[in-house]
Amino acid sequence: MSKFIPVPGAVYYDDMWEEQIALGFQAKYNNRYAKLHATLAESLATHDIVLEIGCGMGHFTGNYVAPTCLDFLATDVSPVAIDIARKTFPSIADQFQVFDALSESFLRVEMVRYYHLISMCKFNTIVALEFLEHIDKDIEFLSSIESGIKLILSLPLNERQKKGYPPGTPRGYGAHRRIYTLDGIHNRYGKLIDIQLLQPVQRKPALWTTLIGYKK
């Protein structure tokens, strides 16, 4: 039996975002993630057609992807998060959509054609910030991505589990399924990703790393 609770779905994340808004987190969001987002944005290119998975309140797409890239679609499992993103960036509201990244059909081109957002083109770049640590089947998910796709990812580093909260439980570290180190990232994902850059980025008390590469 797994020591983790089941992976939370939309209801969990809806509740989380509503709680964060009630606590005023939205006003602090840009400041907290500004350095990480700016560092990740250096890997964006004008020819990128971006699919963002787990976009949350949409700040990375709204502030960096939209002004830089050829086209994009930003997604999250939480309708509350997508509603916030649309209100924060109304000029690109249609390009924030509710999708479950773990659904069988998520990465199919049909999804793109249905929304007529990418002019029948395939995505060539996937952005997933603070996403892989939330899912049990991270290896299966990465394996489903086509070879050659550019990956712009971020992960938390060297987390210390809060006392009294076993891994994978709410209010410990949300629903994080594992704790990462730089060596551990190479060992876990190196066979699937041609890793170009792992760059730690710190803003106290958090420590993240960028993970830039291409799907093998």
MARKOLBA-651157 format. One record per residue (C-alpha): chain; x, y, z; residue number from 1; residue in three letters. Coordinates in steps of 0.2 Angstrom, whole numbers, m for minus. Example, Ala and Ser with C-alpha at 12.3 -4.5 7.8 and 13.67 -1.06 7.14 Angstrom:
residues 2
chaine = A&xx = 62&yy = m22&zz = 39&num = 1&residu = Ala
chaine = A&xx = 68&yy = m5&zz = 36&num = 2&residu = Ser
end
This chain:
residues 216
chaine = A&xx = 0&yy = 0&zz = 0&num = 1&residu = Met
chaine = A&xx = 6&yy = 17&zz = m4&num = 2&residu = Ser
chaine = A&xx = 11&yy = 28&zz = 10&num = 3&residu = Lys
chaine = A&xx = 4&yy = 43&zz = 0&num = 4&residu = Phe
chaine = A&xx = m14&yy = 49&zz = 0&num = 5&residu = Ile
chaine = A&xx = m22&yy = 49&zz = m17&num = 6&residu = Pro
chaine = A&xx = m17&yy = 63&zz = m29&num = 7&residu = Val
chaine = A&xx = m28&yy = 78&zz = m25&num = 8&residu = Pro
chaine = A&xx = m39&yy = 83&zz = m39&num = 9&residu = Gly
chaine = A&xx = m48&yy = 99&zz = m44&num = 10&residu = Ala
chaine = A&xx = m58&yy = 101&zz = m28&num = 11&residu = Val
chaine = A&xx = m42&yy = 101&zz = m18&num = 12&residu = Tyr
chaine = A&xx = m34&yy = 114&zz = m28&num = 13&residu = Tyr
chaine = A&xx = m50&yy = 124&zz = m29&num = 14&residu = Asp
chaine = A&xx = m50&yy = 125&zz = m10&num = 15&residu = Asp
chaine = A&xx = m31&yy = 129&zz = m10&num = 16&residu = Met
chaine = A&xx = m33&yy = 143&zz = m22&num = 17&residu = Trp
chaine = A&xx = m48&yy = 150&zz = m13&num = 18&residu = Glu
chaine = A&xx = m39&yy = 149&zz = 4&num = 19&residu = Glu
chaine = A&xx = m23&yy = 158&zz = m4&num = 20&residu = Gln
chaine = A&xx = m34&yy = 172&zz = m11&num = 21&residu = Ile
chaine = A&xx = m43&yy = 174&zz = 6&num = 22&residu = Ala
chaine = A&xx = m25&yy = 176&zz = 14&num = 23&residu = Leu
chaine = A&xx = m20&yy = 189&zz = 1&num = 24&residu = Gly
chaine = A&xx = m7&yy = 177&zz = m7&num = 25&residu = Phe
chaine = A&xx = m11&yy = 184&zz = m25&num = 26&residu = Gln
chaine = A&xx = m3&yy = 200&zz = m20&num = 27&residu = Ala
chaine = A&xx = 13&yy = 192&zz = m15&num = 28&residu = Lys
chaine = A&xx = 14&yy = 179&zz = m29&num = 29&residu = Tyr
chaine = A&xx = 23&yy = 189&zz = m41&num = 30&residu = Asn
chaine = A&xx = 36&yy = 194&zz = m28&num = 31&residu = Asn
chaine = A&xx = 39&yy = 177&zz = m22&num = 32&residu = Arg
chaine = A&xx = 41&yy = 169&zz = m39&num = 33&residu = Tyr
chaine = A&xx = 48&yy = 184&zz = m49&num = 34&residu = Ala
chaine = A&xx = 66&yy = 178&zz = m49&num = 35&residu = Lys
chaine = A&xx = 62&yy = 160&zz = m53&num = 36&residu = Leu
chaine = A&xx = 50&yy = 165&zz = m67&num = 37&residu = His
chaine = A&xx = 63&yy = 178&zz = m75&num = 38&residu = Ala
chaine = A&xx = 76&yy = 164&zz = m75&num = 39&residu = Thr
chaine = A&xx = 65&yy = 152&zz = m83&num = 40&residu = Leu
chaine = A&xx = 59&yy = 165&zz = m96&num = 41&residu = Ala
chaine = A&xx = 77&yy = 166&zz = m103&num = 42&residu = Glu
chaine = A&xx = 74&yy = 149&zz = m111&num = 43&residu = Ser
chaine = A&xx = 58&yy = 155&zz = m121&num = 44&residu = Leu
chaine = A&xx = 60&yy = 158&zz = m139&num = 45&residu = Ala
chaine = A&xx = 49&yy = 168&zz = m152&num = 46&residu = Thr
chaine = A&xx = 46&yy = 152&zz = m162&num = 47&residu = His
chaine = A&xx = 40&yy = 142&zz = m147&num = 48&residu = Asp
chaine = A&xx = 22&yy = 136&zz = m147&num = 49&residu = Ile
chaine = A&xx = 19&yy = 133&zz = m128&num = 50&residu = Val
chaine = A&xx = 8&yy = 121&zz = m118&num = 51&residu = Leu
chaine = A&xx = 8&yy = 126&zz = m100&num = 52&residu = Glu
chaine = A&xx = 3&yy = 113&zz = m88&num = 53&residu = Ile
chaine = A&xx = m2&yy = 118&zz = m70&num = 54&residu = Gly
chaine = A&xx = m2&yy = 137&zz = m74&num = 55&residu = Cys
chaine = A&xx = m11&yy = 141&zz = m58&num = 56&residu = Gly
chaine = A&xx = m15&yy = 160&zz = m58&num = 57&residu = Met
chaine = A&xx = m7&yy = 162&zz = m75&num = 58&residu = Gly
chaine = A&xx = 8&yy = 174&zz = m70&num = 59&residu = His
chaine = A&xx = 21&yy = 165&zz = m80&num = 60&residu = Phe
chaine = A&xx = 11&yy = 164&zz = m96&num = 61&residu = Thr
chaine = A&xx = 4&yy = 181&zz = m94&num = 62&residu = Gly
chaine = A&xx = 20&yy = 190&zz = m90&num = 63&residu = Asn
chaine = A&xx = 32&yy = 180&zz = m101&num = 64&residu = Tyr
chaine = A&xx = 25&yy = 167&zz = m113&num = 65&residu = Val
chaine = A&xx = 12&yy = 179&zz = m121&num = 66&residu = Ala
chaine = A&xx = 24&yy = 193&zz = m125&num = 67&residu = Pro
chaine = A&xx = 37&yy = 182&zz = m131&num = 68&residu = Thr
chaine = A&xx = 31&yy = 166&zz = m140&num = 69&residu = Cys
chaine = A&xx = 22&yy = 162&zz = m156&num = 70&residu = Leu
chaine = A&xx = 7&yy = 155&zz = m148&num = 71&residu = Asp
chaine = A&xx = 2&yy = 146&zz = m132&num = 72&residu = Phe
chaine = A&xx = m11&yy = 137&zz = m122&num = 73&residu = Leu
chaine = A&xx = m11&yy = 138&zz = m102&num = 74&residu = Ala
chaine = A&xx = m20&yy = 125&zz = m93&num = 75&residu = Thr
chaine = A&xx = m24&yy = 119&zz = m75&num = 76&residu = Asp
chaine = A&xx = m35&yy = 106&zz = m67&num = 77&residu = Val
chaine = A&xx = m43&yy = 120&zz = m55&num = 78&residu = Ser
chaine = A&xx = m57&yy = 130&zz = m62&num = 79&residu = Pro
chaine = A&xx = m54&yy = 143&zz = m48&num = 80&residu = Val
chaine = A&xx = m36&yy = 145&zz = m54&num = 81&residu = Ala
chaine = A&xx = m41&yy = 147&zz = m72&num = 82&residu = Ile
chaine = A&xx = m54&yy = 160&zz = m67&num = 83&residu = Asp
chaine = A&xx = m41&yy = 170&zz = m58&num = 84&residu = Ile
chaine = A&xx = m29&yy = 169&zz = m73&num = 85&residu = Ala
chaine = A&xx = m43&yy = 175&zz = m85&num = 86&residu = Arg
chaine = A&xx = m47&yy = 190&zz = m74&num = 87&residu = Lys
chaine = A&xx = m29&yy = 194&zz = m71&num = 88&residu = Thr
chaine = A&xx = m25&yy = 194&zz = m90&num = 89&residu = Phe
chaine = A&xx = m41&yy = 197&zz = m99&num = 90&residu = Pro
chaine = A&xx = m33&yy = 201&zz = m116&num = 91&residu = Ser
chaine = A&xx = m28&yy = 182&zz = m117&num = 92&residu = Ile
chaine = A&xx = m42&yy = 175&zz = m106&num = 93&residu = Ala
chaine = A&xx = m47&yy = 162&zz = m120&num = 94&residu = Asp
chaine = A&xx = m30&yy = 155&zz = m119&num = 95&residu = Gln
chaine = A&xx = m32&yy = 149&zz = m101&num = 96&residu = Phe
chaine = A&xx = m42&yy = 133&zz = m101&num = 97&residu = Gln
chaine = A&xx = m47&yy = 120&zz = m88&num = 98&residu = Val
chaine = A&xx = m39&yy = 103&zz = m92&num = 99&residu = Phe
chaine = A&xx = m33&yy = 88&zz = m82&num = 100&residu = Asp
chaine = A&xx = m15&yy = 85&zz = m87&num = 101&residu = Ala
chaine = A&xx = m16&yy = 67&zz = m81&num = 102&residu = Leu
chaine = A&xx = m31&yy = 62&zz = m93&num = 103&residu = Ser
chaine = A&xx = m27&yy = 50&zz = m107&num = 104&residu = Glu
chaine = A&xx = m31&yy = 62&zz = m121&num = 105&residu = Ser
chaine = A&xx = m23&yy = 78&zz = m114&num = 106&residu = Phe
chaine = A&xx = m8&yy = 79&zz = m125&num = 107&residu = Leu
chaine = A&xx = m17&yy = 74&zz = m141&num = 108&residu = Arg
chaine = A&xx = m17&yy = 87&zz = m155&num = 109&residu = Val
chaine = A&xx = m36&yy = 85&zz = m156&num = 110&residu = Glu
chaine = A&xx = m37&yy = 96&zz = m140&num = 111&residu = Met
chaine = A&xx = m28&yy = 110&zz = m149&num = 112&residu = Val
chaine = A&xx = m38&yy = 108&zz = m164&num = 113&residu = Arg
chaine = A&xx = m54&yy = 109&zz = m154&num = 114&residu = Tyr
chaine = A&xx = m50&yy = 126&zz = m147&num = 115&residu = Tyr
chaine = A&xx = m42&yy = 133&zz = m163&num = 116&residu = His
chaine = A&xx = m29&yy = 141&zz = m154&num = 117&residu = Leu
chaine = A&xx = m13&yy = 135&zz = m162&num = 118&residu = Ile
chaine = A&xx = m18&yy = 135&zz = m180&num = 119&residu = Ser
chaine = A&xx = m17&yy = 116&zz = m182&num = 120&residu = Met
chaine = A&xx = 1&yy = 116&zz = m176&num = 121&residu = Cys
chaine = A&xx = 8&yy = 105&zz = m163&num = 122&residu = Lys
chaine = A&xx = 16&yy = 112&zz = m147&num = 123&residu = Phe
chaine = A&xx = 35&yy = 112&zz = m148&num = 124&residu = Asn
chaine = A&xx = 37&yy = 117&zz = m130&num = 125&residu = Thr
chaine = A&xx = 29&yy = 112&zz = m113&num = 126&residu = Ile
chaine = A&xx = 30&yy = 122&zz = m98&num = 127&residu = Val
chaine = A&xx = 27&yy = 114&zz = m81&num = 128&residu = Ala
chaine = A&xx = 32&yy = 124&zz = m66&num = 129&residu = Leu
chaine = A&xx = 30&yy = 116&zz = m49&num = 130&residu = Glu
chaine = A&xx = 20&yy = 101&zz = m57&num = 131&residu = Phe
chaine = A&xx = 30&yy = 85&zz = m57&num = 132&residu = Leu
chaine = A&xx = 31&yy = 84&zz = m38&num = 133&residu = Glu
chaine = A&xx = 12&yy = 84&zz = m37&num = 134&residu = His
chaine = A&xx = 10&yy = 68&zz = m47&num = 135&residu = Ile
chaine = A&xx = 13&yy = 50&zz = m43&num = 136&residu = Asp
chaine = A&xx = 16&yy = 45&zz = m61&num = 137&residu = Lys
chaine = A&xx = 29&yy = 57&zz = m66&num = 138&residu = Asp
chaine = A&xx = 39&yy = 45&zz = m76&num = 139&residu = Ile
chaine = A&xx = 24&yy = 39&zz = m86&num = 140&residu = Glu
chaine = A&xx = 19&yy = 57&zz = m89&num = 141&residu = Phe
chaine = A&xx = 36&yy = 62&zz = m96&num = 142&residu = Leu
chaine = A&xx = 36&yy = 46&zz = m106&num = 143&residu = Ser
chaine = A&xx = 20&yy = 51&zz = m115&num = 144&residu = Ser
chaine = A&xx = 28&yy = 67&zz = m122&num = 145&residu = Ile
chaine = A&xx = 35&yy = 66&zz = m140&num = 146&residu = Glu
chaine = A&xx = 54&yy = 66&zz = m142&num = 147&residu = Ser
chaine = A&xx = 61&yy = 83&zz = m146&num = 148&residu = Gly
chaine = A&xx = 49&yy = 93&zz = m136&num = 149&residu = Ile
chaine = A&xx = 57&yy = 107&zz = m127&num = 150&residu = Lys
chaine = A&xx = 54&yy = 106&zz = m108&num = 151&residu = Leu
chaine = A&xx = 54&yy = 121&zz = m96&num = 152&residu = Ile
chaine = A&xx = 51&yy = 114&zz = m79&num = 153&residu = Leu
chaine = A&xx = 54&yy = 119&zz = m61&num = 154&residu = Ser
chaine = A&xx = 55&yy = 109&zz = m45&num = 155&residu = Leu
chaine = A&xx = 57&yy = 112&zz = m27&num = 156&residu = Pro
chaine = A&xx = 74&yy = 108&zz = m19&num = 157&residu = Leu
chaine = A&xx = 79&yy = 100&zz = m3&num = 158&residu = Asn
chaine = A&xx = 62&yy = 102&zz = 6&num = 159&residu = Glu
chaine = A&xx = 61&yy = 98&zz = 24&num = 160&residu = Arg
chaine = A&xx = 45&yy = 89&zz = 28&num = 161&residu = Gln
chaine = A&xx = 35&yy = 99&zz = 41&num = 162&residu = Lys
chaine = A&xx = 34&yy = 90&zz = 58&num = 163&residu = Lys
chaine = A&xx = 18&yy = 80&zz = 60&num = 164&residu = Gly
chaine = A&xx = 14&yy = 79&zz = 41&num = 165&residu = Tyr
chaine = A&xx = 19&yy = 63&zz = 32&num = 166&residu = Pro
chaine = A&xx = 23&yy = 65&zz = 14&num = 167&residu = Pro
chaine = A&xx = 9&yy = 68&zz = 2&num = 168&residu = Gly
chaine = A&xx = m3&yy = 75&zz = 15&num = 169&residu = Thr
chaine = A&xx = m11&yy = 92&zz = 14&num = 170&residu = Pro
chaine = A&xx = m3&yy = 106&zz = 24&num = 171&residu = Arg
chaine = A&xx = 13&yy = 97&zz = 24&num = 172&residu = Gly
chaine = A&xx = 20&yy = 102&zz = 8&num = 173&residu = Tyr
chaine = A&xx = 3&yy = 103&zz = m1&num = 174&residu = Gly
chaine = A&xx = 2&yy = 86&zz = m10&num = 175&residu = Ala
chaine = A&xx = 21&yy = 84&zz = m15&num = 176&residu = His
chaine = A&xx = 25&yy = 66&zz = m19&num = 177&residu = Arg
chaine = A&xx = 43&yy = 66&zz = m17&num = 178&residu = Arg
chaine = A&xx = 58&yy = 77&zz = m11&num = 179&residu = Ile
chaine = A&xx = 71&yy = 82&zz = m24&num = 180&residu = Tyr
chaine = A&xx = 90&yy = 85&zz = m24&num = 181&residu = Thr
chaine = A&xx = 100&yy = 90&zz = m40&num = 182&residu = Leu
chaine = A&xx = 108&yy = 72&zz = m40&num = 183&residu = Asp
chaine = A&xx = 91&yy = 64&zz = m38&num = 184&residu = Gly
chaine = A&xx = 84&yy = 74&zz = m53&num = 185&residu = Ile
chaine = A&xx = 98&yy = 68&zz = m64&num = 186&residu = His
chaine = A&xx = 95&yy = 50&zz = m58&num = 187&residu = Asn
chaine = A&xx = 76&yy = 51&zz = m59&num = 188&residu = Arg
chaine = A&xx = 74&yy = 60&zz = m76&num = 189&residu = Tyr
chaine = A&xx = 90&yy = 59&zz = m85&num = 190&residu = Gly
chaine = A&xx = 85&yy = 44&zz = m95&num = 191&residu = Lys
chaine = A&xx = 69&yy = 53&zz = m101&num = 192&residu = Leu
chaine = A&xx = 76&yy = 71&zz = m103&num = 193&residu = Ile
chaine = A&xx = 91&yy = 78&zz = m112&num = 194&residu = Asp
chaine = A&xx = 95&yy = 90&zz = m97&num = 195&residu = Ile
chaine = A&xx = 103&yy = 106&zz = m103&num = 196&residu = Gln
chaine = A&xx = 102&yy = 116&zz = m87&num = 197&residu = Leu
chaine = A&xx = 98&yy = 114&zz = m69&num = 198&residu = Leu
chaine = A&xx = 100&yy = 131&zz = m61&num = 199&residu = Gln
chaine = A&xx = 95&yy = 133&zz = m42&num = 200&residu = Pro
chaine = A&xx = 86&yy = 149&zz = m39&num = 201&residu = Val
chaine = A&xx = 83&yy = 155&zz = m21&num = 202&residu = Gln
chaine = A&xx = 71&yy = 167&zz = m13&num = 203&residu = Arg
chaine = A&xx = 70&yy = 163&zz = 6&num = 204&residu = Lys
chaine = A&xx = 63&yy = 152&zz = 13&num = 205&residu = Pro
chaine = A&xx = 60&yy = 143&zz = m4&num = 206&residu = Ala
chaine = A&xx = 73&yy = 135&zz = m15&num = 207&residu = Leu
chaine = A&xx = 69&yy = 129&zz = m33&num = 208&residu = Trp
chaine = A&xx = 79&yy = 123&zz = m48&num = 209&residu = Thr
chaine = A&xx = 75&yy = 126&zz = m66&num = 210&residu = Thr
chaine = A&xx = 75&yy = 110&zz = m77&num = 211&residu = Leu
chaine = A&xx = 78&yy = 115&zz = m95&num = 212&residu = Ile
chaine = A&xx = 80&yy = 101&zz = m108&num = 213&residu = Gly
chaine = A&xx = 72&yy = 91&zz = m122&num = 214&residu = Tyr
chaine = A&xx = 62&yy = 75&zz = m122&num = 215&residu = Lys
chaine = A&xx = 73&yy = 61&zz = m127&num = 216&residu = Lys
end
